[in-house]
């Protein structure tokens, strides 16, 4: 009999009490915050009780999902990143470890959050049926139900070792290479922890293969649960006028992984046949670096616009207004921007990097697909769409249908809940559950009810990092 069947026999199909952990919760910069917000909301709609335990930047959650603040020292906050805390800010040895790691060029948050979360969960033993970690992969989360008070399920969006490889390949000079290696030092811990995890969720088949290959996780323990777009928000609207020549992308300007420099080069080629072609980048403009140099080299200052600080509704209308959306990334573990653009009915040009084909579908059917890092192929695909209204309409409609069928947050929540029950079925003994109440170890803070269409968006450029 399967674990799922045993779970059903034990009554595990009842609503569950879930602790969802996120060491970084910003819902506008980074796919992890988007994941936590939408997954927690949809799990709650299924009848489960979800409590998010998060550190700064705290997640913005929808109504009905409480937040417990597991506060760090917030060493990377704006406008004073890499700050030195005042003496009175130190609370314990974990704080001292956090500062010492930062001072020596490392990234401490996955480890220190895991230690704080472990302490908090131990103090509330019996409050949850399952603990769901969102890619912390810190030593503090080892030890199983005996240490955490409930079985652990972990989401790995994609191995950060992939980011490390690409950043090292782009690093110029020995000093920069050493700095990158030190910053990514936490990936050694994540490899060790991942190999000991009983249940790993990931967002695509490509990410599953990378987790097995890069992290050495037993493939039998890794399960794919696709994430999705908010298809109510990201939807077609014929009332929004199409802007001739507009191409839109979501990208971190100088993160090599995102491939924006290749899209800028492609735009220069496209404009030889389509002089009105222009690019709108949802993200922060880099004043220096490869992208800035490419814009200057090709004389595109007037044809490339960066926007940030826009609301969700403004973002959706921007994508709707484009004739073409583009995902030029060298690698993605999933690609939320691809799914969101397709959901609006805007035709997509995307690379075949990582899991993007898994989301975008077949070349010529639901998108136009090109090899990653190939500016010439990008230019050819962009020019083809800009010049063919019938093709734009056909790909846009097919893309929307694909997302509705495969990539919604409701489906993601249902699949995730199935993995929770499988984890519970493998747990030897059930424990009584006591009510959720605020504890001294972490104040329970009601999350603000944020209307999705009016959420202020300080920085959207890294949503594709899922």
Helices and strands as residue ranges (DSSP letters): H 3-9, E 17-22, H 31-45, E 49-54, E 66-69, G 87-89, H 93-103, H 109-123, E 130-134, G 139-141, H 144-148, E 151-155, H 160-170, H 174-183, H 186-195, E 200-202, H 205-215, G 219-221, E 222-224, E 246-250, G 256-258, H 260-270, E 278-282, H 290-297, E 304-307, H 312-321, E 324-327, H 336-343, E 348-351, H 356-360, E 368-370, H 375-386, H 389-406, H 409-425, E 444-446, G 452-454, G 463-465
